[in-house]
Amino acid sequence: TRTETVVLRFGTSTYTYDPNDFWKCANLDAFWYDWYECVEQGTAGGVKVVSGSLHSGPHGQVGGKSGDDSGDLEDVASSPNDPIFFFHHADVDRNAYWW
């Protein structure tokens, strides 16, 4: 019997955003940095574009924290341990492709 934890998640396991937010970032007529700022912070050129972070939001919400411990998706070093990581980053890459 295995007793070790394979994937740590302390978050709610869900993160949603308005589907239109995906296209707002993807359809920016801007430089790469502005696109990156849009998916990372929800702003472009300092102006609010979307309601949240398309990239960091899911890392924190799904990975979560419990005291001083971070869930795998929250932690930069262990986030690839969580299979959700690859689906999530494929979606970020898809946004970059459309941009």
Chimera marker file (.cmm) of the C-alpha trace (Angstrom):
<marker_set name="trace">
<marker id="1" x="0.000" y="0.000" z="0.000" r="1" g="1" b="0" radius="0.5"/>
<marker id="2" x="1.321" y="3.422" z="-0.955" r="1" g="1" b="0" radius="0.5"/>
<marker id="3" x="1.252" y="5.971" z="1.833" r="1" g="1" b="0" radius="0.5"/>
<marker id="4" x="3.160" y="8.890" z="0.305" r="1" g="1" b="0" radius="0.5"/>
<marker id="5" x="1.324" y="11.798" z="-1.251" r="1" g="1" b="0" radius="0.5"/>
<marker id="6" x="1.722" y="11.986" z="-5.005" r="1" g="1" b="0" radius="0.5"/>
<marker id="7" x="0.072" y="15.356" z="-5.703" r="1" g="1" b="0" radius="0.5"/>
<marker id="8" x="-0.579" y="18.042" z="-3.086" r="1" g="1" b="0" radius="0.5"/>
<marker id="9" x="-3.570" y="20.330" z="-3.585" r="1" g="1" b="0" radius="0.5"/>
<marker id="10" x="-4.796" y="22.694" z="-0.898" r="1" g="1" b="0" radius="0.5"/>
<marker id="11" x="-6.953" y="24.864" z="-3.143" r="1" g="1" b="0" radius="0.5"/>
<marker id="12" x="-10.557" y="24.613" z="-4.199" r="1" g="1" b="0" radius="0.5"/>
<marker id="13" x="-9.615" y="22.635" z="-7.339" r="1" g="1" b="0" radius="0.5"/>
<marker id="14" x="-11.549" y="25.067" z="-9.494" r="1" g="1" b="0" radius="0.5"/>
<marker id="15" x="-10.716" y="28.341" z="-11.167" r="1" g="1" b="0" radius="0.5"/>
<marker id="16" x="-12.993" y="29.970" z="-13.658" r="1" g="1" b="0" radius="0.5"/>
<marker id="17" x="-12.863" y="33.133" z="-15.681" r="1" g="1" b="0" radius="0.5"/>
<marker id="18" x="-15.150" y="34.696" z="-18.236" r="1" g="1" b="0" radius="0.5"/>
<marker id="19" x="-14.429" y="32.975" z="-21.582" r="1" g="1" b="0" radius="0.5"/>
<marker id="20" x="-14.406" y="36.420" z="-23.169" r="1" g="1" b="0" radius="0.5"/>
<marker id="21" x="-11.322" y="37.228" z="-21.058" r="1" g="1" b="0" radius="0.5"/>
<marker id="22" x="-9.379" y="34.585" z="-22.989" r="1" g="1" b="0" radius="0.5"/>
<marker id="23" x="-10.197" y="36.349" z="-26.256" r="1" g="1" b="0" radius="0.5"/>
<marker id="24" x="-9.550" y="39.834" z="-24.871" r="1" g="1" b="0" radius="0.5"/>
<marker id="25" x="-5.913" y="38.857" z="-24.259" r="1" g="1" b="0" radius="0.5"/>
<marker id="26" x="-5.652" y="36.817" z="-27.466" r="1" g="1" b="0" radius="0.5"/>
<marker id="27" x="-6.978" y="39.698" z="-29.569" r="1" g="1" b="0" radius="0.5"/>
<marker id="28" x="-4.709" y="42.415" z="-28.171" r="1" g="1" b="0" radius="0.5"/>
<marker id="29" x="-3.130" y="44.493" z="-30.904" r="1" g="1" b="0" radius="0.5"/>
<marker id="30" x="0.018" y="45.005" z="-28.878" r="1" g="1" b="0" radius="0.5"/>
<marker id="31" x="3.556" y="43.891" z="-28.220" r="1" g="1" b="0" radius="0.5"/>
<marker id="32" x="4.466" y="40.594" z="-26.531" r="1" g="1" b="0" radius="0.5"/>
<marker id="33" x="4.990" y="42.239" z="-23.156" r="1" g="1" b="0" radius="0.5"/>
<marker id="34" x="1.442" y="43.640" z="-23.253" r="1" g="1" b="0" radius="0.5"/>
<marker id="35" x="0.033" y="40.185" z="-24.074" r="1" g="1" b="0" radius="0.5"/>
<marker id="36" x="2.070" y="38.643" z="-21.246" r="1" g="1" b="0" radius="0.5"/>
<marker id="37" x="0.915" y="41.343" z="-18.826" r="1" g="1" b="0" radius="0.5"/>
<marker id="38" x="-2.677" y="40.594" z="-19.862" r="1" g="1" b="0" radius="0.5"/>
<marker id="39" x="-2.494" y="36.840" z="-19.146" r="1" g="1" b="0" radius="0.5"/>
<marker id="40" x="-0.374" y="37.305" z="-16.009" r="1" g="1" b="0" radius="0.5"/>
<marker id="41" x="-1.953" y="40.346" z="-14.321" r="1" g="1" b="0" radius="0.5"/>
<marker id="42" x="-5.134" y="41.070" z="-16.269" r="1" g="1" b="0" radius="0.5"/>
<marker id="43" x="-3.794" y="44.416" z="-17.494" r="1" g="1" b="0" radius="0.5"/>
<marker id="44" x="-2.110" y="45.711" z="-20.627" r="1" g="1" b="0" radius="0.5"/>
<marker id="45" x="-0.111" y="48.916" z="-20.541" r="1" g="1" b="0" radius="0.5"/>
<marker id="46" x="-1.345" y="49.381" z="-16.977" r="1" g="1" b="0" radius="0.5"/>
<marker id="47" x="-5.010" y="49.337" z="-18.077" r="1" g="1" b="0" radius="0.5"/>
<marker id="48" x="-7.341" y="46.639" z="-16.698" r="1" g="1" b="0" radius="0.5"/>
<marker id="49" x="-8.317" y="44.308" z="-19.549" r="1" g="1" b="0" radius="0.5"/>
<marker id="50" x="-9.657" y="41.156" z="-17.868" r="1" g="1" b="0" radius="0.5"/>
<marker id="51" x="-11.095" y="40.294" z="-14.469" r="1" g="1" b="0" radius="0.5"/>
<marker id="52" x="-8.196" y="38.176" z="-13.202" r="1" g="1" b="0" radius="0.5"/>
<marker id="53" x="-5.019" y="36.354" z="-14.089" r="1" g="1" b="0" radius="0.5"/>
<marker id="54" x="-5.360" y="33.725" z="-16.785" r="1" g="1" b="0" radius="0.5"/>
<marker id="55" x="-1.951" y="32.300" z="-15.814" r="1" g="1" b="0" radius="0.5"/>
<marker id="56" x="-1.217" y="32.824" z="-12.109" r="1" g="1" b="0" radius="0.5"/>
<marker id="57" x="-4.811" y="32.584" z="-10.916" r="1" g="1" b="0" radius="0.5"/>
<marker id="58" x="-5.194" y="28.845" z="-11.481" r="1" g="1" b="0" radius="0.5"/>
<marker id="59" x="-1.755" y="28.137" z="-9.973" r="1" g="1" b="0" radius="0.5"/>
<marker id="60" x="-2.783" y="29.742" z="-6.675" r="1" g="1" b="0" radius="0.5"/>
<marker id="61" x="-6.434" y="28.742" z="-6.630" r="1" g="1" b="0" radius="0.5"/>
<marker id="62" x="-5.945" y="25.056" z="-7.456" r="1" g="1" b="0" radius="0.5"/>
<marker id="63" x="-2.559" y="24.535" z="-5.761" r="1" g="1" b="0" radius="0.5"/>
<marker id="64" x="-3.427" y="26.609" z="-2.721" r="1" g="1" b="0" radius="0.5"/>
<marker id="65" x="-1.638" y="26.864" z="0.604" r="1" g="1" b="0" radius="0.5"/>
<marker id="66" x="-1.989" y="25.213" z="3.982" r="1" g="1" b="0" radius="0.5"/>
<marker id="67" x="0.031" y="27.095" z="6.554" r="1" g="1" b="0" radius="0.5"/>
<marker id="68" x="3.583" y="27.269" z="5.244" r="1" g="1" b="0" radius="0.5"/>
<marker id="69" x="2.993" y="24.446" z="2.738" r="1" g="1" b="0" radius="0.5"/>
<marker id="70" x="2.076" y="25.077" z="-0.891" r="1" g="1" b="0" radius="0.5"/>
<marker id="71" x="0.207" y="22.735" z="-3.137" r="1" g="1" b="0" radius="0.5"/>
<marker id="72" x="2.208" y="21.437" z="-6.070" r="1" g="1" b="0" radius="0.5"/>
<marker id="73" x="0.546" y="23.710" z="-8.636" r="1" g="1" b="0" radius="0.5"/>
<marker id="74" x="1.262" y="26.769" z="-6.447" r="1" g="1" b="0" radius="0.5"/>
<marker id="75" x="4.975" y="25.949" z="-6.053" r="1" g="1" b="0" radius="0.5"/>
<marker id="76" x="7.224" y="26.879" z="-8.990" r="1" g="1" b="0" radius="0.5"/>
<marker id="77" x="9.547" y="23.915" z="-8.430" r="1" g="1" b="0" radius="0.5"/>
<marker id="78" x="6.845" y="21.254" z="-8.106" r="1" g="1" b="0" radius="0.5"/>
<marker id="79" x="4.031" y="22.566" z="-10.317" r="1" g="1" b="0" radius="0.5"/>
<marker id="80" x="4.847" y="20.091" z="-13.146" r="1" g="1" b="0" radius="0.5"/>
<marker id="81" x="4.073" y="17.271" z="-10.649" r="1" g="1" b="0" radius="0.5"/>
<marker id="82" x="0.391" y="18.095" z="-11.039" r="1" g="1" b="0" radius="0.5"/>
<marker id="83" x="-1.128" y="16.837" z="-14.305" r="1" g="1" b="0" radius="0.5"/>
<marker id="84" x="-3.350" y="19.931" z="-14.397" r="1" g="1" b="0" radius="0.5"/>
<marker id="85" x="-0.177" y="21.965" z="-14.996" r="1" g="1" b="0" radius="0.5"/>
<marker id="86" x="0.148" y="20.656" z="-18.559" r="1" g="1" b="0" radius="0.5"/>
<marker id="87" x="-3.484" y="21.309" z="-19.472" r="1" g="1" b="0" radius="0.5"/>
<marker id="88" x="-3.270" y="24.773" z="-17.927" r="1" g="1" b="0" radius="0.5"/>
<marker id="89" x="-0.070" y="25.724" z="-19.753" r="1" g="1" b="0" radius="0.5"/>
<marker id="90" x="-1.393" y="24.298" z="-23.007" r="1" g="1" b="0" radius="0.5"/>
<marker id="91" x="-4.261" y="26.781" z="-22.656" r="1" g="1" b="0" radius="0.5"/>
<marker id="92" x="-1.841" y="29.670" z="-22.028" r="1" g="1" b="0" radius="0.5"/>
<marker id="93" x="0.132" y="28.559" z="-25.102" r="1" g="1" b="0" radius="0.5"/>
<marker id="94" x="-3.129" y="28.399" z="-27.083" r="1" g="1" b="0" radius="0.5"/>
<marker id="95" x="-3.813" y="32.005" z="-26.088" r="1" g="1" b="0" radius="0.5"/>
<marker id="96" x="-0.338" y="33.010" z="-27.294" r="1" g="1" b="0" radius="0.5"/>
<marker id="97" x="-0.969" y="31.191" z="-30.575" r="1" g="1" b="0" radius="0.5"/>
<marker id="98" x="-4.194" y="33.129" z="-31.195" r="1" g="1" b="0" radius="0.5"/>
<marker id="99" x="-2.513" y="36.393" z="-30.176" r="1" g="1" b="0" radius="0.5"/>
<link id1="1" id2="2" r="1" g="1" b="0" radius="0.2"/>
<link id1="2" id2="3" r="1" g="1" b="0" radius="0.2"/>
<link id1="3" id2="4" r="1" g="1" b="0" radius="0.2"/>
<link id1="4" id2="5" r="1" g="1" b="0" radius="0.2"/>
<link id1="5" id2="6" r="1" g="1" b="0" radius="0.2"/>
<link id1="6" id2="7" r="1" g="1" b="0" radius="0.2"/>
<link id1="7" id2="8" r="1" g="1" b="0" radius="0.2"/>
<link id1="8" id2="9" r="1" g="1" b="0" radius="0.2"/>
<link id1="9" id2="10" r="1" g="1" b="0" radius="0.2"/>
<link id1="10" id2="11" r="1" g="1" b="0" radius="0.2"/>
<link id1="11" id2="12" r="1" g="1" b="0" radius="0.2"/>
<link id1="12" id2="13" r="1" g="1" b="0" radius="0.2"/>
<link id1="13" id2="14" r="1" g="1" b="0" radius="0.2"/>
<link id1="14" id2="15" r="1" g="1" b="0" radius="0.2"/>
<link id1="15" id2="16" r="1" g="1" b="0" radius="0.2"/>
<link id1="16" id2="17" r="1" g="1" b="0" radius="0.2"/>
<link id1="17" id2="18" r="1" g="1" b="0" radius="0.2"/>
<link id1="18" id2="19" r="1" g="1" b="0" radius="0.2"/>
<link id1="19" id2="20" r="1" g="1" b="0" radius="0.2"/>
<link id1="20" id2="21" r="1" g="1" b="0" radius="0.2"/>
<link id1="21" id2="22" r="1" g="1" b="0" radius="0.2"/>
<link id1="22" id2="23" r="1" g="1" b="0" radius="0.2"/>
<link id1="23" id2="24" r="1" g="1" b="0" radius="0.2"/>
<link id1="24" id2="25" r="1" g="1" b="0" radius="0.2"/>
<link id1="25" id2="26" r="1" g="1" b="0" radius="0.2"/>
<link id1="26" id2="27" r="1" g="1" b="0" radius="0.2"/>
<link id1="27" id2="28" r="1" g="1" b="0" radius="0.2"/>
<link id1="28" id2="29" r="1" g="1" b="0" radius="0.2"/>
<link id1="29" id2="30" r="1" g="1" b="0" radius="0.2"/>
<link id1="30" id2="31" r="1" g="1" b="0" radius="0.2"/>
<link id1="31" id2="32" r="1" g="1" b="0" radius="0.2"/>
<link id1="32" id2="33" r="1" g="1" b="0" radius="0.2"/>
<link id1="33" id2="34" r="1" g="1" b="0" radius="0.2"/>
<link id1="34" id2="35" r="1" g="1" b="0" radius="0.2"/>
<link id1="35" id2="36" r="1" g="1" b="0" radius="0.2"/>
<link id1="36" id2="37" r="1" g="1" b="0" radius="0.2"/>
<link id1="37" id2="38" r="1" g="1" b="0" radius="0.2"/>
<link id1="38" id2="39" r="1" g="1" b="0" radius="0.2"/>
<link id1="39" id2="40" r="1" g="1" b="0" radius="0.2"/>
<link id1="40" id2="41" r="1" g="1" b="0" radius="0.2"/>
<link id1="41" id2="42" r="1" g="1" b="0" radius="0.2"/>
<link id1="42" id2="43" r="1" g="1" b="0" radius="0.2"/>
<link id1="43" id2="44" r="1" g="1" b="0" radius="0.2"/>
<link id1="44" id2="45" r="1" g="1" b="0" radius="0.2"/>
<link id1="45" id2="46" r="1" g="1" b="0" radius="0.2"/>
<link id1="46" id2="47" r="1" g="1" b="0" radius="0.2"/>
<link id1="47" id2="48" r="1" g="1" b="0" radius="0.2"/>
<link id1="48" id2="49" r="1" g="1" b="0" radius="0.2"/>
<link id1="49" id2="50" r="1" g="1" b="0" radius="0.2"/>
<link id1="50" id2="51" r="1" g="1" b="0" radius="0.2"/>
<link id1="51" id2="52" r="1" g="1" b="0" radius="0.2"/>
<link id1="52" id2="53" r="1" g="1" b="0" radius="0.2"/>
<link id1="53" id2="54" r="1" g="1" b="0" radius="0.2"/>
<link id1="54" id2="55" r="1" g="1" b="0" radius="0.2"/>
<link id1="55" id2="56" r="1" g="1" b="0" radius="0.2"/>
<link id1="56" id2="57" r="1" g="1" b="0" radius="0.2"/>
<link id1="57" id2="58" r="1" g="1" b="0" radius="0.2"/>
<link id1="58" id2="59" r="1" g="1" b="0" radius="0.2"/>
<link id1="59" id2="60" r="1" g="1" b="0" radius="0.2"/>
<link id1="60" id2="61" r="1" g="1" b="0" radius="0.2"/>
<link id1="61" id2="62" r="1" g="1" b="0" radius="0.2"/>
<link id1="62" id2="63" r="1" g="1" b="0" radius="0.2"/>
<link id1="63" id2="64" r="1" g="1" b="0" radius="0.2"/>
<link id1="64" id2="65" r="1" g="1" b="0" radius="0.2"/>
<link id1="65" id2="66" r="1" g="1" b="0" radius="0.2"/>
<link id1="66" id2="67" r="1" g="1" b="0" radius="0.2"/>
<link id1="67" id2="68" r="1" g="1" b="0" radius="0.2"/>
<link id1="68" id2="69" r="1" g="1" b="0" radius="0.2"/>
<link id1="69" id2="70" r="1" g="1" b="0" radius="0.2"/>
<link id1="70" id2="71" r="1" g="1" b="0" radius="0.2"/>
<link id1="71" id2="72" r="1" g="1" b="0" radius="0.2"/>
<link id1="72" id2="73" r="1" g="1" b="0" radius="0.2"/>
<link id1="73" id2="74" r="1" g="1" b="0" radius="0.2"/>
<link id1="74" id2="75" r="1" g="1" b="0" radius="0.2"/>
<link id1="75" id2="76" r="1" g="1" b="0" radius="0.2"/>
<link id1="76" id2="77" r="1" g="1" b="0" radius="0.2"/>
<link id1="77" id2="78" r="1" g="1" b="0" radius="0.2"/>
<link id1="78" id2="79" r="1" g="1" b="0" radius="0.2"/>
<link id1="79" id2="80" r="1" g="1" b="0" radius="0.2"/>
<link id1="80" id2="81" r="1" g="1" b="0" radius="0.2"/>
<link id1="81" id2="82" r="1" g="1" b="0" radius="0.2"/>
<link id1="82" id2="83" r="1" g="1" b="0" radius="0.2"/>
<link id1="83" id2="84" r="1" g="1" b="0" radius="0.2"/>
<link id1="84" id2="85" r="1" g="1" b="0" radius="0.2"/>
<link id1="85" id2="86" r="1" g="1" b="0" radius="0.2"/>
<link id1="86" id2="87" r="1" g="1" b="0" radius="0.2"/>
<link id1="87" id2="88" r="1" g="1" b="0" radius="0.2"/>
<link id1="88" id2="89" r="1" g="1" b="0" radius="0.2"/>
<link id1="89" id2="90" r="1" g="1" b="0" radius="0.2"/>
<link id1="90" id2="91" r="1" g="1" b="0" radius="0.2"/>
<link id1="91" id2="92" r="1" g="1" b="0" radius="0.2"/>
<link id1="92" id2="93" r="1" g="1" b="0" radius="0.2"/>
<link id1="93" id2="94" r="1" g="1" b="0" radius="0.2"/>
<link id1="94" id2="95" r="1" g="1" b="0" radius="0.2"/>
<link id1="95" id2="96" r="1" g="1" b="0" radius="0.2"/>
<link id1="96" id2="97" r="1" g="1" b="0" radius="0.2"/>
<link id1="97" id2="98" r="1" g="1" b="0" radius="0.2"/>
<link id1="98" id2="99" r="1" g="1" b="0" radius="0.2"/>
</marker_set>
